[in-house]
Amino acid sequence: MSADPTTVLAFETDCHIFDGCGFPAPGLHSFVFEPMFTVGGIEINKPMLLAVLSTVVVVGFFWAAFSKPKVVPGKLQMVAEAGYDFIRTGVVYETLGKREGQKYVPLMVSLFFFIWIMNLWAIIPFAQFPVVSVIGFPVALAAIVYILWVSLTFKRHGFVGGWKNISGYDPSIGPALPFVMIIEIMSNLLIRPFTHAVRLFANMFAGHVLLLIFTIASWYLLNGIGIAYAGVSFVMTILMTAFELFIQALQAYVFVLLACNYIQGALAEHH
């Protein structure tokens, strides 16, 4: 078996079920990549390169669609407007309202399409890797939302009011108030950003592992009587790829929806 951690599928092409070699199961080594090149002293590996390409794709797409907008939109402008309006109206305005939400539309649209494209690399030939399955990327994105949420909370409510908002301060609770406040502070300041990042990471990590398992199994079983099972595994690969397409868009949507919910909580009046 190859020891090279940069191999996408991490299996030997000559390894089959009846050849005396074990199943080359994917693992953590499937998510570790050696640097491809260095830029300004910074080592760039495959996930980092795909993240940069995701930025280029998103910026390039919207630039091409809106650089010369037309009253009667062409196909590209129509698709871009539909995507933009979906996030603006269906997520931001629905959660924050039009008056409060307008200023956050560009950020949420950018987050959605950036995450979606990074997820889509998982099924693109020669890329075949979801960028957010590397924990550092969802952590960085969740940190952006977290910093925005905390800063908005204190900006809207002041120092004392901000802590009341974060801690769920409510004198009507009575003797249980200190315990409620501790739970709310831990939930909002520690658990919330953690779950926001891990939800995105875990779904893409698990999805990529499943795709690797069925893809590798399709080749591994392609020997003797195992060919019949290889066919089943290949069908499962196709089905998992289709399912992954849905999950990739869904996770981008959920991330942005939660971000809007957090902002809504920061802007809400404390009672």
C-alpha positions as CSV (number, residue, x, y, z in Angstrom):
1,M,0.0,0.0,0.0
2,S,1.2,3.5,-0.8
3,A,2.4,5.5,2.2
4,D,2.0,8.8,0.3
5,P,-0.6,10.8,2.2
6,T,-1.3,13.0,-0.8
7,T,-3.0,10.2,-2.7
8,V,-6.7,11.0,-3.1
9,L,-8.0,7.5,-2.8
10,A,-5.1,6.0,-0.9
11,F,-5.1,2.5,-2.5
12,E,-2.9,0.5,-4.8
13,T,-4.3,0.0,-8.3
14,D,-3.2,-3.6,-8.4
15,C,-4.9,-4.5,-5.1
16,H,-8.1,-6.7,-5.4
17,I,-10.0,-8.9,-3.0
18,F,-8.5,-12.2,-4.0
19,D,-5.0,-11.0,-4.5
20,G,-4.0,-11.5,-0.9
21,C,-4.1,-7.9,0.2
22,G,-6.4,-6.4,2.7
23,F,-9.1,-3.7,2.0
24,P,-7.2,-0.3,1.9
25,A,-9.7,1.6,4.0
26,P,-9.6,5.4,4.0
27,G,-8.7,7.1,7.3
28,L,-7.2,10.3,8.6
29,H,-4.4,9.9,6.1
30,S,-7.0,10.6,3.4
31,F,-7.3,14.2,4.8
32,V,-3.5,14.9,5.1
33,F,-1.8,16.6,2.1
34,E,1.9,17.4,1.6
35,P,2.6,21.0,0.4
36,M,2.4,21.4,-3.4
37,F,4.4,24.6,-3.6
38,T,5.4,27.6,-1.6
39,V,4.3,31.3,-2.0
40,G,6.1,33.9,0.1
41,G,7.3,31.3,2.6
42,I,3.8,29.9,3.0
43,E,3.4,26.3,2.1
44,I,0.3,25.7,-0.1
45,N,-1.3,22.2,0.0
46,K,-4.3,20.9,-1.9
47,P,-7.1,22.1,0.4
48,M,-5.6,25.6,0.6
49,L,-5.3,25.8,-3.2
50,L,-8.9,24.6,-3.6
51,A,-10.0,27.3,-1.1
52,V,-8.3,30.0,-3.2
53,L,-9.9,28.6,-6.3
54,S,-13.3,28.7,-4.6
55,T,-12.7,32.4,-4.0
56,V,-11.8,32.9,-7.6
57,V,-14.8,31.0,-8.8
58,V,-17.3,32.9,-6.6
59,V,-15.8,36.4,-7.3
60,G,-15.4,35.6,-11.0
61,F,-19.0,34.3,-11.4
62,F,-20.6,37.3,-9.8
63,W,-18.3,39.7,-11.5
64,A,-19.1,38.2,-14.9
65,A,-22.9,38.3,-14.0
66,F,-23.1,41.8,-12.7
67,S,-20.2,43.8,-14.2
68,K,-22.5,44.9,-17.0
69,P,-26.0,44.3,-15.8
70,K,-28.9,44.4,-18.2
71,V,-32.5,45.3,-17.8
72,V,-33.4,42.1,-19.6
73,P,-30.9,39.7,-17.9
74,G,-29.0,37.1,-19.8
75,K,-28.7,33.5,-18.6
76,L,-25.7,34.1,-16.4
77,Q,-27.1,37.2,-14.8
78,M,-30.4,35.4,-14.3
79,V,-28.8,32.5,-12.5
80,A,-26.7,34.9,-10.3
81,E,-29.8,37.0,-9.5
82,A,-31.8,33.9,-8.6
83,G,-29.0,32.7,-6.2
84,Y,-28.5,36.2,-4.7
85,D,-32.3,36.6,-4.2
86,F,-32.6,33.2,-2.6
87,I,-30.2,34.0,0.2
88,R,-31.4,37.7,0.5
89,T,-35.1,37.0,0.6
90,G,-35.3,33.4,1.8
91,V,-32.7,33.5,4.5
92,V,-31.6,37.1,5.5
93,Y,-34.9,38.9,5.2
94,E,-36.9,36.0,6.6
95,T,-34.6,36.0,9.7
96,L,-33.6,39.6,10.2
97,G,-36.3,41.5,8.3
98,K,-35.6,43.8,5.4
99,R,-34.6,46.9,7.4
100,E,-32.0,45.2,9.6
101,G,-31.0,42.5,7.1
102,Q,-30.0,44.6,4.1
103,K,-26.5,45.4,5.4
104,Y,-25.8,41.7,6.0
105,V,-26.9,40.4,2.6
106,P,-23.5,40.6,0.9
107,L,-21.8,38.8,3.7
108,M,-24.4,36.0,3.8
109,V,-24.4,35.6,0.1
110,S,-20.6,35.4,0.1
111,L,-20.6,32.8,2.9
112,F,-23.2,30.6,1.2
113,F,-21.6,30.4,-2.2
114,F,-18.0,30.2,-0.8
115,I,-19.0,27.2,1.4
116,W,-21.0,25.6,-1.3
117,I,-18.2,25.8,-3.9
118,M,-15.7,24.4,-1.3
119,N,-18.1,21.5,-0.7
120,L,-18.6,20.9,-4.4
121,W,-14.9,20.1,-5.0
122,A,-15.7,16.7,-3.4
123,I,-17.3,15.5,-6.6
124,I,-15.2,17.4,-9.2
125,P,-12.7,15.2,-11.1
126,F,-9.0,15.7,-10.1
127,A,-10.1,17.8,-7.1
128,Q,-12.3,15.2,-5.3
129,F,-12.0,16.8,-1.9
130,P,-14.4,18.9,0.2
131,V,-12.3,21.7,1.6
132,V,-14.3,22.2,4.8
133,S,-13.6,18.6,5.8
134,V,-10.3,20.1,7.1
135,I,-11.4,21.6,10.5
136,G,-9.4,24.8,10.1
137,F,-11.7,26.1,7.4
138,P,-15.0,25.9,9.1
139,V,-13.4,27.1,12.4
140,A,-12.2,30.3,10.5
141,L,-15.7,30.8,9.0
142,A,-17.4,30.3,12.3
143,A,-15.0,32.7,14.0
144,I,-16.1,35.4,11.5
145,V,-19.7,34.9,12.5
146,Y,-18.8,34.7,16.2
147,I,-16.8,37.9,16.2
148,L,-19.6,39.7,14.3
149,W,-22.3,38.4,16.7
150,V,-20.3,39.4,19.9
151,S,-19.5,42.9,18.5
152,L,-23.1,43.5,17.4
153,T,-24.4,42.4,20.8
154,F,-22.3,44.9,22.7
155,K,-22.7,47.7,20.1
156,R,-26.5,47.4,20.2
157,H,-27.0,46.9,24.0
158,G,-23.9,48.4,25.5
159,F,-21.5,46.7,27.9
160,V,-24.0,45.8,30.7
161,G,-26.9,45.1,28.3
162,G,-24.7,43.0,26.1
163,W,-23.8,40.7,29.0
164,K,-27.5,40.5,29.9
165,N,-28.2,39.5,26.4
166,I,-25.5,36.8,26.3
167,S,-26.2,35.5,29.8
168,G,-30.0,35.4,29.4
169,Y,-30.4,37.7,32.5
170,D,-34.0,37.6,33.7
171,P,-34.8,38.4,37.4
172,S,-38.2,36.7,37.1
173,I,-36.4,33.3,37.1
174,G,-35.7,33.7,40.8
175,P,-33.1,31.6,42.7
176,A,-32.3,29.6,39.6
177,L,-31.0,32.8,37.8
178,P,-27.2,32.2,38.6
179,F,-27.3,28.7,37.2
180,V,-29.3,29.8,34.1
181,M,-26.8,32.6,33.5
182,I,-23.8,30.2,33.7
183,I,-25.5,27.8,31.3
184,E,-26.4,30.6,28.9
185,I,-22.9,32.1,28.9
186,M,-21.3,28.7,28.3
187,S,-23.8,27.9,25.6
188,N,-23.4,31.2,23.8
189,L,-19.7,31.9,24.2
190,L,-18.3,28.4,24.0
191,I,-20.7,25.8,22.6
192,R,-22.3,28.0,19.9
193,P,-19.2,28.7,17.9
194,F,-17.9,25.1,18.4
195,T,-21.1,23.5,17.1
196,H,-21.4,26.0,14.3
197,A,-18.0,24.9,13.0
198,V,-18.2,21.2,13.8
199,R,-21.7,20.8,12.2
200,L,-20.3,21.8,8.8
201,F,-17.0,20.0,9.3
202,A,-18.5,16.7,10.5
203,N,-21.0,16.4,7.7
204,M,-18.5,17.0,4.9
205,F,-15.9,14.8,6.6
206,A,-18.3,11.9,7.0
207,G,-19.6,12.3,3.5
208,H,-16.1,12.2,2.0
209,V,-15.2,9.1,4.0
210,L,-18.4,7.3,2.7
211,L,-17.6,8.3,-0.9
212,L,-14.1,7.0,-0.5
213,I,-15.2,3.7,1.0
214,F,-17.6,2.9,-1.8
215,T,-15.2,4.1,-4.5
216,I,-12.3,2.1,-3.2
217,A,-14.6,-0.9,-2.7
218,S,-15.8,-0.8,-6.3
219,W,-12.2,-1.3,-7.5
220,Y,-11.1,-3.6,-4.7
221,L,-14.0,-6.1,-5.3
222,L,-13.4,-6.1,-9.1
223,N,-11.9,-9.6,-9.2
224,G,-13.5,-13.0,-9.7
225,I,-16.9,-13.4,-8.1
226,G,-16.4,-10.1,-6.4
227,I,-17.3,-8.4,-9.6
228,A,-21.0,-8.7,-8.7
229,Y,-20.4,-6.9,-5.4
230,A,-18.3,-4.3,-7.2
231,G,-21.3,-3.4,-9.3
232,V,-23.4,-2.9,-6.2
233,S,-20.7,-0.8,-4.6
234,F,-20.4,1.3,-7.8
235,V,-24.2,1.9,-7.8
236,M,-23.9,3.0,-4.2
237,T,-21.1,5.4,-5.2
238,I,-23.4,7.0,-7.7
239,L,-26.2,7.3,-5.2
240,M,-23.9,8.7,-2.5
241,T,-22.6,11.2,-5.0
242,A,-26.1,12.4,-5.7
243,F,-26.9,12.5,-2.0
244,E,-23.7,14.4,-1.4
245,L,-24.8,17.1,-3.9
246,F,-27.9,17.7,-1.7
247,I,-25.9,17.7,1.5
248,Q,-23.3,20.1,0.2
249,A,-25.9,22.8,-0.6
250,L,-27.8,22.0,2.6
251,Q,-24.8,22.5,4.8
252,A,-24.0,25.8,3.2
253,Y,-27.6,26.9,3.7
254,V,-27.7,25.7,7.4
255,F,-24.4,27.6,8.2
256,V,-25.8,30.8,6.8
257,L,-29.2,30.3,8.4
258,L,-27.6,29.9,11.8
259,A,-25.4,32.9,11.2
260,C,-28.5,35.0,10.6
261,N,-30.2,33.6,13.7
262,Y,-27.2,34.5,15.8
263,I,-27.2,38.1,14.4
264,Q,-30.9,38.3,15.0
265,G,-30.3,37.4,18.6
266,A,-27.7,40.1,18.9
267,L,-30.0,42.8,17.6
268,A,-33.1,41.7,19.5
269,E,-34.1,43.9,22.4
270,H,-33.5,42.3,25.8
271,H,-36.5,42.0,28.1
